[in-house]
Amino acid sequence: MKILTWAAIAVTALFALMNAGAVVAGDIATGYRVVGAVLAALGLGAAVGLATSQPWGRIAVIAVAAMNTGVSIVALFTDQQGAAIGVVVGGLGVILGALASTETERLAEV
């Protein structure tokens, strides 16, 4: 099930980059830029946490993806550019985060 974990990491990194891109976009409202910056930082941290098998990594991915989905749904109703893509990618992050492996591997000592 490592493939699901790495897929969750990739999707989380993707929406973190998408949120970072929204920060520099000129046609997005200021409130969404601020939220985008926060979600980009949280998404990056969650992706790193899951990639390094931190005990909080999986929960962080699910939480940040859920926040991303929620903000994208609000943005969808306010006609913000890229909101529909944010709903899809955020929803995929929640699903893959929930399916990601929680096992931690340890190197064998020699």
N, C-alpha and C positions, 0 to 999 in steps of 0.2 A: 503494500500500500504506500510505498515511498513516492510513487508517481502522483498520488493525490496530494501529498504534502508539498511536493515541488510545484504542482499546478496551483495550489493555494498561495504559495509564495510568489509565483509569477503573476497571478491575478492581483494580488495585493500590491506588488510593486507597480503593476500597470496602472491601477487606479490612483496610486500615490503620484505617479508621474503625470497622469491626466489632471489631477488636482493642482499639481505644481504648474502645469501649463495654463490652467485657468487663472492662476494668480497674475500672470503676465499678459493675459489676453485683454485687449482694450475694450471689448464690447460686453463685458460682464459686470454686473452691479458690484459695488464695493463690498457689500455684506457677503456676497458669495465668494469674493476674492479672499476675504479674511478667513472664512470657514474653509475654503480650499487650501489655504496655507496650513491651517491647523490639521486638516485631514491628511494632507501630504506628509507632514512630519509624523503624525501618529501611524499612518500606513507604512512609512519606511521603518519605523521602530517595530511595528508588528511583524513585518516581513523578516526583519533581521532576527527577531525573537523566535519565530518559527523555524527559520533556517538554521539557527544555532541550537535548536532543541531545548529552548528555555521552557520551564514549566508553565509560564504565562503566555507563551507565544501563540498557541492555538486559540485561546480565549481572546487574546488581543486582536487576532485576525478577524474572528467572528464579530467582535464588537465594532471595530473600525469599519468593516464591510457593511454592517447594519447601519451605522451612522451615515456612511456614504450613500447607501440606498435611500435612507430617509431624507437626506438633504436633496438628493436627486429627484425624489418624488415631489418635494416642495418646489424645486426649480422647474420641474415639468409643468406645474400649474401656473408658474409665473413666466413662462415662455423664455427660459434661459437656454442658450445654445449648449448642446451636448448633454442635456438632462436625460434623454432617453438612453443614451449610451451609458451614462452613470448608473441608471437603474439596473441595466443588464449586467454590467461588470460588478457592481456592488452585490447584486443578488447572487451572482456566480461565486463571489468571494465568500459569502455567508455559507453557501452550500459546500464549497470545497473546504472551507475551514472546519465545518462540522464533520466532514468525512476524513479529514487529515489524521494521520497516525499520531497517537499520543505516546507511543513507545520511544524510549530514549536508548540509544545504542552506546555501549561502552567498549572501548578498545581493550583487547585482551592484554594482560600484563605478561611480559616475558621474563 
